[in-house]
Each structure stands twice: as structure tokens, then as C-alpha cells.
């Protein structure tokens, strides 16, 4: 099973048109507001910090480069080759390595696991963008990557985020400039039930080790000048030791 061609083409089109500069994409907030906060929650649960770190759904690599400053080996993986073009262009020193990966296709995650061994995985806001039928296979792919010793840190928009996004999209003045391209390319966020995410992990053979709630920072600002933040839930999971 792999993602639909429509889904892949939507992401390719989005990233081909996306500006190069960091922060130009709706979710491309600076690491101090995103992965920097998440690492404080993730690192205490790492059974082996020396494992490779995979930034799954890395996009243009902003968070990947932050991780590469802190872990020995970091791989930025994304479905979109155009996204990885952005990531590699922004990383001329090659702090991380990048590869196209269809995480729904288990043979691809198994191949990456064979190359890296067990890995720790960071995935932010990817599952809700996947087609509903692809979500369990995607989490199965996460389980293949972490193996026996790895851990996954998963951040997803909570159910409460969707009405906020729809309200922004349906504003009388139109959606904010950085949100509009997402809808234009047919990759409007879908809703994942809050209680579905831990069930996906358990079905993949992973145990939820910790969880909580956090606002997820975006790069867009509302009419009041405040940064738009979306409610999200985070989980750390791995094999039961």
C-alpha cells in the first residue's frame, strides 16, 4: 500500500511553489517554538539517544537542521522530492541527510530501518494530513523505524484545531496568506479524533509512554497581531521494555 498519486502530486505542487525563505510556510515556525520545546519532552524518554534520529515529514528541513545540531546522525524524510530540494538547498553543509520516503509503504520504512538500525523518530503534524485509510499504515511504518529500542515523538493537531482552521479559511477577507496555498493545493487538514492516535500506536505494537497538550505555533498572525497557535496533543511511544 502506498499513498495515492493525487496526494503525492498535491504535496509536490505545494512545495514547488513554496518560497525558499524559512518561515514563509504556515507551519514552518522557528525551532525555538517547535522542536526545541518538543525535545524537552522527548529526550527524557529516549532509551538510546545515540540512535539515528528521523525527522519524518521534514518538509524544508527547518526542524531537521535543529535536530542535526544535537544528534549524531539525522535523516530528514519526506514524501515530496520538491520539499527535499528546499531542505538540501538550506543545508549546504550537509548537517543532515535527506531522502524521499513514502511512510505508508511499509517496505520503504523497513528498508530505511535496515540501513539505520533502530531509530528515534520525530513527526509533527503529519498524520492529520494523510488520507484516513493511510493513517494506520503510516503508524505501522513508524513502528518499523523505531524497532525495539527507538522512540517516537508524535505531535498532532487536536480535534479542537479544525474549527479554528476552518474559521480562518472562511474569513470574510479570505484565509491568511500563508494558509491559502494549503487549501489551494487540495491538502486541507483533516480531522483525527483525539482518542484515535494512541489507538493507532497500540495497534502498531507501540506503548504510549507519555502524553500531553501544547499549542502548536504557526508562522501566521491574526488581525490582532498575535501569532496563530493551534491546539495539539503530543505522545511519546516505543516498544514495551
Secondary structure by P-SEA (a helix, b strand, c coil): ccccaaaaaaaaaaaaacccccccccccccccccaaaaaaaccccccccccbbbbccccccaaaaaaaacccbbbbbcccaaaaaaaaaacccccbbbbbbccccaaaaaaaaaaccbbbbbbccccccccccaaaaaaaaaaaaacccbbbbbbbbcaaaaaaaaaaaaccccccccaaaaaaaccccccccaaaaaaaaaaacccccccbbbbbbccccccccccbbbbbbbbbbcccc
